[in-house]
Amino acid sequence: MLNILKKENVFIITLSISIIFLVVFYLLSYFQLIQSDESLSFIGEASRWCERISAGVFREPINTLTNLGFMIAGLFILYTVSNESSFNDFSGLNKITILYGVTVVYLGPGSMMMHGTNTEWGGWADNLSMVMYIIIPWLYNLYRMSDWSINTFLNVYVLIVIFYAVMRGLFGHGMGIGLDLFGVSIGLWVISEFLYRFWSPSMRFISGFVGFLVMMIFGIFPSEVFENIDQYWWIIFFWLPGLLANKKPNRSRTYIWYFAGMTAYIAAWLIWLQGNLTINPNSEFCNPDSFIQAHGIWHLLTAISTIFFFYHYRSEKLA
């Protein structure tokens, strides 16, 4: 058994687990063993994500199946690193590449469990998968700009994931403290990328203000923030990268893949808005019976973005 569980077998192990998950998830869904009883009363109506709720195997068939994109993307990443020699921290088989690839794969099952079942626990699994992915880039950047070891990076990662999983499970969205860890992590990612590129003692402080630019891209302006500071108290985390990034990185990156990933993500987010009936109840792009669902496109585009970001970090080379 121990001979099987070697890092060299990570691709085939992840592929096997993925297939087993899909088979078990399908069977449990087919026999209606994991859908919520509450969702039965909404069958025939449009879900929050626009697709009509089905009495079939999956409550939202298209929004469920498009998550295969994440699984394919993650398996592609693991296959790539399993068949090459290492040339930096994001190449070859190591703790970081395995974590990144497996986490991308899990984005698929996490979201499937929400769209396929319309349950609270499915929503928890979905949010957990997103947080498990989004904290990797900014933690990796801090690892590259500090004295952290790889084990420190991994230990901090695991602690954050466990904390989020427990708090999200107990208190729901916001974890009972009004903190959207996924949203804040997008800001921390951009801030840490800015600091990685322009690191200096003064930039360690200035970088925190980049977070406000990120918020404005998503329609939240400083005036709103400071008028509702009790709601946006978490802006203090914008200075976390500058606080922890105590040394200039000794490597450079090619940013074409980063911007390609961000372009794909922002395009996906704009499409996501069109398929969210809570935010956009009168969206002209919402057709509950269409095979083309805005939320499904969001899944596919963000899956592609994870590959672009993978290539971004693989572009690192000694400065």
CORBEL-V49153 format. One record per backbone hydrogen bond with DSSP energy under -1.0 kcal/mol. CO is the residue of the C=O (numbers start at 0). NH is the residue of the N-H. Records with the same first field share a line. If there is no record, write none. Layout:
BEGIN
CO = NH + NH
END
This chain:
BEGIN
0 = 4
3 = 5
5 = 8
6 = 9
8 = 12
9 = 13
10 = 14
11 = 15
12 = 16
13 = 17
14 = 18
15 = 19
16 = 20
17 = 21
18 = 22
19 = 23
20 = 24
21 = 25
22 = 26
23 = 27
24 = 28
25 = 29
26 = 30
27 = 32
28 = 31
36 = 39
37 = 40
38 = 41
39 = 42
41 = 44
44 = 52
46 = 49
47 = 276
50 = 46
52 = 43
58 = 53
59 = 63
60 = 64
61 = 65
63 = 66
64 = 67
65 = 68
66 = 70
67 = 71
68 = 72
69 = 73
70 = 74
71 = 75
72 = 76
73 = 77
74 = 78
75 = 79
76 = 80
77 = 81
79 = 82
87 = 90
93 = 97
94 = 98
95 = 99
96 = 100
97 = 101
98 = 102
99 = 103
100 = 104
101 = 105
102 = 106
104 = 107
105 = 109
106 = 110
107 = 111
108 = 112
110 = 114
111 = 115
113 = 117
114 = 59
115 = 58
116 = 35
118 = 122
119 = 123
120 = 124
121 = 125
122 = 126
123 = 127
124 = 128
125 = 129
126 = 130
127 = 131
128 = 132
129 = 133
130 = 134
132 = 135
134 = 138
135 = 139
136 = 140
137 = 141
138 = 142
139 = 143
140 = 144
144 = 246
148 = 152
149 = 153
150 = 154
151 = 155
152 = 156
153 = 157
154 = 158
155 = 159
156 = 160
157 = 161
158 = 162
159 = 163
160 = 164
161 = 165
162 = 166
163 = 167
164 = 168
165 = 169
166 = 170
167 = 171
171 = 174
173 = 176 + 178
178 = 180
179 = 183
180 = 184
181 = 185
182 = 186
183 = 187
184 = 188
185 = 189
186 = 190
187 = 191
188 = 192
189 = 193
190 = 194
191 = 195
192 = 196
193 = 197
199 = 203
201 = 204 + 205
202 = 206
204 = 207
205 = 208
206 = 209
207 = 210
208 = 211
209 = 213
210 = 214
211 = 215
212 = 216
213 = 217
214 = 219
215 = 218
220 = 224
221 = 225
222 = 226
223 = 227
227 = 230 + 231
231 = 234
232 = 235
233 = 236
234 = 237
235 = 238
236 = 239
238 = 242
239 = 243
240 = 244
243 = 245
249 = 318
251 = 316
254 = 258
255 = 259
256 = 260
257 = 261
258 = 262
259 = 263
260 = 264
261 = 265
262 = 266
263 = 267
264 = 268
265 = 269
266 = 270
267 = 271
268 = 272
272 = 275
275 = 279
279 = 282
282 = 285
286 = 289
287 = 51
292 = 296
293 = 297
294 = 298
295 = 299
296 = 300
297 = 301
298 = 302
299 = 303
300 = 304
301 = 305
303 = 307
304 = 308
305 = 309
306 = 310
307 = 311
308 = 312
309 = 313
311 = 314
312 = 315
316 = 251
END
